[in-house]
Amino acid sequence: MENVKTNHCKDFVVAMVKLTVTFLLSIGFFVGLYYLFKNTGWIGKFSNVAELKVILSSAGFWSYAVFAVMQFLQVSIIPMPASVSTIVGVICFGPWIAFGISLLAILLGSIVAYIFGRVFGSKLIYWIVGKERGEEFCKLLLRGKWAFFVMMLLPLFPDDILCIVAGACGMNFRFFLVTNLITRTIGIFCLCFLGFLF
């Protein structure tokens, strides 16, 4: 009986070590990617419609994957306006394809941002937006989770930072996911079809 318990403990420890190493490597990869984009000047390119069109056009067959990665990174790692990248996607692929890719990639990026908030807490928020602004966001979300829904729906608030704040404040993941699914779908749909008009 003791051998069985010992084996279970060893298996648990090994699983936790593997999970921790995988998580740390993932964090290291994303942080490294951020500094790579920052130091090479690619972040500036991601804010420019013409530059993004060149990047996607030059990717050829891989342009869909590049666009998906771009949409994922702009939520979780790179401080890039979603409106710019989404409109470029609409120009290159049309509204429906841009909408589908954007929705999936941005939802995944939002979940990663939420996990970052859960793991690193308020320190990460303060590092990104400063202590004063970070505390304001936390107070807003702590007043009621429906404030999060309203802020995610309105274009006036930084959605990506709010996802990190939601994780740091311990918001229920199911509510977070449903809110993102509804608000991101509405926002991206409007943006894709408004972008198509231009």
C-alpha positions as CSV (number, residue, x, y, z in Angstrom):
1,M,0.0,0.0,0.0
2,E,2.8,2.4,0.9
3,N,4.5,1.6,-2.4
4,V,1.3,2.5,-4.3
5,K,1.1,5.8,-2.4
6,T,4.8,6.5,-3.1
7,N,4.4,5.8,-6.8
8,H,1.4,8.2,-6.9
9,C,3.4,10.9,-5.2
10,K,6.3,10.4,-7.6
11,D,3.9,10.5,-10.6
12,F,2.3,13.7,-9.3
13,V,5.7,15.4,-8.7
14,V,6.9,14.4,-12.2
15,A,3.7,15.7,-13.8
16,M,4.0,19.0,-11.9
17,V,7.6,19.5,-12.8
18,K,6.8,18.9,-16.5
19,L,3.9,21.3,-16.3
20,T,6.0,24.0,-14.6
21,V,8.9,23.6,-17.1
22,T,6.4,23.8,-20.1
23,F,4.8,26.9,-18.6
24,L,8.1,28.6,-17.9
25,L,9.4,27.8,-21.4
26,S,6.1,29.2,-22.9
27,I,6.4,32.4,-20.9
28,G,10.1,32.7,-21.9
29,F,9.1,32.2,-25.5
30,F,6.5,34.9,-25.4
31,V,8.6,37.4,-23.5
32,G,11.5,36.8,-25.9
33,L,9.2,37.3,-28.9
34,Y,8.0,40.6,-27.5
35,Y,11.5,41.9,-27.0
36,L,12.5,40.6,-30.5
37,F,9.7,42.5,-32.1
38,K,10.4,45.6,-30.0
39,N,14.2,45.6,-30.7
40,T,13.8,44.9,-34.5
41,G,11.2,47.7,-34.9
42,W,8.5,45.2,-36.0
43,I,6.1,46.6,-33.4
44,G,6.0,49.9,-35.4
45,K,5.3,47.9,-38.6
46,F,2.3,46.2,-36.8
47,S,0.7,49.6,-36.3
48,N,0.9,50.6,-40.0
49,V,-1.7,49.3,-42.5
50,A,0.6,49.5,-45.5
51,E,3.4,47.6,-43.7
52,L,1.0,44.9,-42.6
53,K,-0.3,44.5,-46.1
54,V,3.3,44.0,-47.3
55,I,4.0,41.4,-44.6
56,L,0.8,39.4,-45.4
57,S,1.2,39.6,-49.2
58,S,4.8,38.4,-49.0
59,A,3.8,35.4,-46.9
60,G,2.1,33.7,-49.9
61,F,0.5,30.4,-48.9
62,W,1.3,31.0,-45.2
63,S,-0.5,34.4,-45.2
64,Y,-3.5,32.9,-43.3
65,A,-1.3,31.5,-40.6
66,V,0.7,34.7,-40.4
67,F,-2.6,36.7,-40.0
68,A,-3.8,34.3,-37.3
69,V,-0.5,34.5,-35.3
70,M,-0.6,38.3,-35.7
71,Q,-4.1,38.5,-34.3
72,F,-3.2,36.2,-31.4
73,L,0.0,38.2,-30.6
74,Q,-1.8,41.6,-30.7
75,V,-4.0,40.4,-27.8
76,S,-1.5,38.6,-25.7
77,I,2.0,40.0,-26.4
78,I,2.3,42.9,-28.9
79,P,0.7,46.3,-28.1
80,M,-0.9,46.7,-31.5
81,P,-4.4,48.1,-32.2
82,A,-6.8,45.3,-33.3
83,S,-8.6,47.6,-35.7
84,V,-5.5,48.0,-37.8
85,S,-4.6,44.3,-38.1
86,T,-8.3,43.3,-38.6
87,I,-8.8,45.8,-41.4
88,V,-5.7,44.6,-43.1
89,G,-7.1,41.1,-42.9
90,V,-10.3,42.2,-44.5
91,I,-8.4,43.9,-47.3
92,C,-6.3,40.8,-48.0
93,F,-8.8,38.0,-47.4
94,G,-12.3,39.5,-47.4
95,P,-14.6,40.1,-44.4
96,W,-15.8,36.5,-43.7
97,I,-12.3,34.9,-43.7
98,A,-10.9,37.8,-41.7
99,F,-13.7,37.5,-39.2
100,G,-13.3,33.7,-38.7
101,I,-9.5,33.8,-38.3
102,S,-9.7,37.0,-36.1
103,L,-12.3,35.6,-33.8
104,L,-10.5,32.3,-33.1
105,A,-7.1,33.9,-32.7
106,I,-8.3,36.8,-30.5
107,L,-10.3,34.5,-28.3
108,L,-7.2,32.3,-27.8
109,G,-5.1,35.4,-27.2
110,S,-7.7,36.6,-24.6
111,I,-7.5,33.3,-22.7
112,V,-3.7,33.5,-22.7
113,A,-3.9,37.1,-21.4
114,Y,-6.3,35.9,-18.7
115,I,-3.9,33.1,-17.7
116,F,-1.0,35.7,-17.5
117,G,-3.1,37.8,-15.2
118,R,-3.9,34.7,-13.0
119,V,-0.2,33.8,-12.7
120,F,1.5,37.2,-12.4
121,G,-1.3,39.1,-10.7
122,S,-1.4,42.8,-10.2
123,K,2.4,43.2,-10.8
124,L,1.9,42.5,-14.4
125,I,-0.9,45.0,-14.7
126,Y,1.2,47.7,-12.9
127,W,4.1,46.9,-15.2
128,I,1.9,47.4,-18.4
129,V,-0.3,50.4,-17.5
130,G,1.2,51.8,-14.3
131,K,0.0,51.3,-10.7
132,E,-2.6,54.1,-10.7
133,R,-4.4,53.1,-13.8
134,G,-4.1,49.4,-12.9
135,E,-5.8,50.0,-9.6
136,E,-8.6,51.9,-11.3
137,F,-9.2,48.9,-13.6
138,C,-9.2,46.5,-10.7
139,K,-11.7,48.6,-8.7
140,L,-14.0,48.7,-11.7
141,L,-14.0,45.0,-12.1
142,L,-14.4,44.3,-8.4
143,R,-17.5,46.4,-8.3
144,G,-19.3,43.9,-10.4
145,K,-18.5,41.4,-13.1
146,W,-21.1,43.0,-15.4
147,A,-18.8,46.1,-15.6
148,F,-16.4,43.8,-17.4
149,F,-19.0,42.9,-19.9
150,V,-19.9,46.5,-20.6
151,M,-16.2,47.6,-20.9
152,M,-15.4,44.7,-23.3
153,L,-18.4,45.7,-25.4
154,L,-17.5,49.4,-25.7
155,P,-14.6,50.4,-27.9
156,L,-13.4,53.0,-25.4
157,F,-11.6,50.5,-23.1
158,P,-8.4,48.5,-23.7
159,D,-9.9,45.0,-24.1
160,D,-6.5,43.1,-24.0
161,I,-5.5,44.7,-20.7
162,L,-8.9,44.1,-19.2
163,C,-8.4,40.3,-19.9
164,I,-5.2,40.4,-17.8
165,V,-7.0,42.4,-15.1
166,A,-9.9,39.8,-15.1
167,G,-7.3,37.0,-14.5
168,A,-5.5,39.0,-11.8
169,C,-8.8,39.8,-10.0
170,G,-9.8,36.2,-10.0
171,M,-12.8,36.5,-12.3
172,N,-14.7,33.3,-12.9
173,F,-13.3,31.8,-16.1
174,R,-16.6,30.7,-17.5
175,F,-18.1,34.2,-17.2
176,F,-14.8,35.6,-18.7
177,L,-15.0,33.2,-21.7
178,V,-18.7,33.8,-22.4
179,T,-18.2,37.5,-22.1
180,N,-15.4,37.4,-24.6
181,L,-17.3,35.1,-26.9
182,I,-20.2,37.6,-27.1
183,T,-18.4,40.9,-27.1
184,R,-15.5,39.9,-29.3
185,T,-17.9,38.4,-31.8
186,I,-19.9,41.6,-32.0
187,G,-16.8,43.8,-32.1
188,I,-14.9,41.8,-34.7
189,F,-18.0,41.3,-36.9
190,C,-18.6,45.1,-37.0
191,L,-15.0,45.9,-37.6
192,C,-14.7,43.4,-40.4
193,F,-17.7,44.7,-42.3
194,L,-16.9,48.3,-41.6
195,G,-13.4,47.6,-42.8
196,F,-14.8,46.0,-46.0
197,L,-16.6,49.3,-46.8
198,F,-13.2,51.0,-47.1
